[in-house]
């Protein structure tokens, strides 16, 4: 699938690191480093603008290494980029650690996954089919 992209950053285009990778790293596009204090959040620009086909979304997700090692994650994970959005891809980062985190230009801050999606049509009804699970939620299928 071809996706149109404008790159206003000073970095290479996002790319898949391996043949089996689902996501591509997004890099911070900054004129100067930014400090993210504990529990602080910020939107970090990437300098990237994309045009997705209808029926395709881009999902902005945390990088597992950054989350595990530094406590930095994407606040609205996954963030959704709709096919009709034409603005810069921004990443909402939050610092869940107890230490300041410096975001440098070119830092790999998130990953981007391209995915198909469906549009739903609601079918109003008075009754839903029954299942073994029923109305159980929020851990109801776990071992007791």
ZADO-608387 format. One record per residue (C-alpha): x, y, z. Coordinates in steps of 0.02 Angstrom, whole numbers, always signed. Layout:
<martis>
+--------+--------+--------+
!      X !      Y !      Z !
+--------+--------+--------+
!      X !      Y !      Z !
...
+--------+--------+--------+
</martis>
This chain:
<martis>
+--------+--------+--------+
!      X !      Y !      Z !
+--------+--------+--------+
!     +0 !     +0 !     +0 !
!    +68 !   +172 !    -46 !
!    +37 !   +317 !    +72 !
!    +77 !   +497 !    +27 !
!   +192 !   +582 !   +153 !
!   +271 !   +753 !   +175 !
!   +428 !   +753 !   +282 !
!   +470 !   +924 !   +356 !
!   +587 !   +848 !   +486 !
!   +774 !   +826 !   +466 !
!   +756 !   +638 !   +488 !
!   +732 !   +489 !   +372 !
!   +556 !   +428 !   +340 !
!   +488 !   +302 !   +466 !
!   +527 !   +126 !   +410 !
!   +505 !    -54 !   +467 !
!   +659 !   -118 !   +560 !
!   +627 !   -301 !   +515 !
!   +522 !   -396 !   +389 !
!   +400 !   -444 !   +528 !
!   +386 !   -273 !   +612 !
!   +209 !   -207 !   +630 !
!   +262 !    -30 !   +674 !
!   +383 !   +103 !   +617 !
!   +472 !   +218 !   +740 !
!   +420 !   +401 !   +746 !
!   +555 !   +527 !   +790 !
!   +541 !   +693 !   +881 !
!   +563 !   +843 !   +768 !
!   +624 !   +981 !   +885 !
!   +725 !  +1139 !   +866 !
!   +790 !  +1115 !  +1044 !
!   +783 !   +978 !  +1176 !
!   +633 !   +975 !  +1292 !
!   +627 !   +913 !  +1472 !
!   +476 !   +811 !  +1523 !
!   +458 !   +814 !  +1712 !
!   +377 !   +671 !  +1811 !
!   +190 !   +659 !  +1776 !
!   +204 !   +797 !  +1646 !
!   +134 !   +775 !  +1470 !
!   +173 !   +862 !  +1308 !
!   +136 !   +850 !  +1123 !
!   +293 !   +816 !  +1021 !
!   +290 !   +852 !   +835 !
!   +365 !   +733 !   +709 !
!   +373 !   +845 !   +556 !
!   +272 !   +714 !   +462 !
!   +108 !   +740 !   +368 !
!    +16 !   +594 !   +286 !
!   -131 !   +560 !   +171 !
!   -213 !   +394 !   +213 !
!   -340 !   +307 !   +102 !
!   -518 !   +293 !   +169 !
!   -532 !   +131 !   +268 !
!   -354 !   +147 !   +335 !
!   -299 !   +223 !   +501 !
!   -128 !   +256 !   +576 !
!   -109 !   +209 !   +758 !
!    +20 !   +298 !   +867 !
!    +80 !   +178 !  +1001 !
!   +211 !   +180 !  +1139 !
!   +384 !   +108 !  +1111 !
!   +403 !    -37 !  +1231 !
!   +585 !     -3 !  +1270 !
!   +554 !   +180 !  +1311 !
!   +407 !   +133 !  +1422 !
!   +498 !     -8 !  +1513 !
!   +666 !    +78 !  +1534 !
!   +616 !   +260 !  +1558 !
!   +430 !   +262 !  +1603 !
!   +388 !   +365 !  +1449 !
!   +228 !   +318 !  +1357 !
!    +96 !   +382 !  +1238 !
!    -46 !   +454 !  +1340 !
!   -191 !   +414 !  +1223 !
!   -123 !   +247 !  +1165 !
!   -160 !   +205 !  +1035 !
!   -186 !   +375 !   +960 !
!   -285 !   +368 !   +798 !
!   -245 !   +466 !   +641 !
!   -398 !   +469 !   +529 !
!   -392 !   +465 !   +340 !
!   -456 !   +644 !   +326 !
!   -325 !   +721 !   +444 !
!   -192 !   +823 !   +355 !
!    -99 !   +905 !   +500 !
!    +68 !   +860 !   +574 !
!    +78 !   +695 !   +666 !
!    +98 !   +738 !   +849 !
!   +133 !   +618 !   +991 !
!    +61 !   +648 !  +1165 !
!   +199 !   +589 !  +1282 !
!   +184 !   +571 !  +1470 !
!   +323 !   +541 !  +1596 !
!   +265 !   +408 !  +1721 !
!   +436 !   +395 !  +1802 !
!   +505 !   +489 !  +1952 !
!   +644 !   +570 !  +1851 !
!   +655 !   +707 !  +1720 !
!   +665 !   +643 !  +1541 !
!   +751 !   +742 !  +1404 !
!   +672 !   +729 !  +1232 !
!   +804 !   +763 !  +1100 !
!   +781 !   +801 !   +917 !
!   +779 !   +635 !   +824 !
!   +733 !   +534 !   +979 !
!   +625 !   +382 !   +939 !
!   +469 !   +426 !  +1039 !
!   +330 !   +312 !   +975 !
!   +285 !   +190 !   +840 !
!   +161 !   +204 !   +698 !
!    +54 !    +57 !   +643 !
!    -49 !    +66 !   +483 !
!   -211 !    -34 !   +495 !
!   -373 !    -65 !   +403 !
!   -535 !    -31 !   +494 !
!   -720 !    -57 !   +466 !
!   -866 !    +65 !   +478 !
!  -1008 !     +0 !   +583 !
!  -1194 !    +20 !   +552 !
!  -1300 !    +10 !   +710 !
!  -1442 !   -115 !   +711 !
!  -1560 !    -65 !   +851 !
!  -1633 !   -215 !   +943 !
!  -1719 !   -257 !  +1108 !
!  -1616 !   -413 !  +1143 !
!  -1439 !   -480 !  +1120 !
!  -1391 !   -662 !  +1098 !
!  -1335 !   -751 !  +1257 !
!  -1158 !   -814 !  +1290 !
!  -1071 !   -907 !  +1432 !
!   -988 !   -744 !  +1483 !
!  -1146 !   -642 !  +1481 !
!  -1125 !   -471 !  +1562 !
!   -963 !   -516 !  +1653 !
!   -823 !   -392 !  +1618 !
!   -667 !   -315 !  +1693 !
!   -576 !   -475 !  +1737 !
!   -727 !   -590 !  +1743 !
!   -646 !   -719 !  +1629 !
!   -488 !   -738 !  +1734 !
!   -444 !   -883 !  +1848 !
!   -524 !   -868 !  +2019 !
+--------+--------+--------+
</martis>
